[in-house]
């Protein structure tokens, strides 16, 4: 039982320390936030015009590079889309050709069947001596 009591006491102490450190962190954050909002920063000297110009130049260079990178990505997307569209169009054309070929094959088979039937009917008519429809 002593061991359980010791663990319980240690847990309470640890929880209290975590609670105090969390409250201290929030308090410190709030203090810094208010200082910055009111213009009371910890900086001892204001930013000079030269520093601003340097930072502006660096920012402009980064912006230009990001712009070029973004344009390259957009161009790549358009290029990929164009290639994909061309492939899809080729696939559609191939499918159209296949459908037309199948239709023509079916039509030729039907014509061949009709020609075979007509030849068979003609042969039978010649054998029987009757011409159906010529009566």
Secondary structure, DSSP 8 states (H G I E B T S, - for coil): -HHHHHHHHHHHHHHHHHHHHHHHHHHHHHHHHHHHHHT--S-SS---HHHHHHHHHHHHHHHHHHHHHHHHHHHHHHHHHHHHHHHHHHHHHHHHHHHHHHHHHHHHHHHHHHHHHHHHHHHHHHHHT--TT--
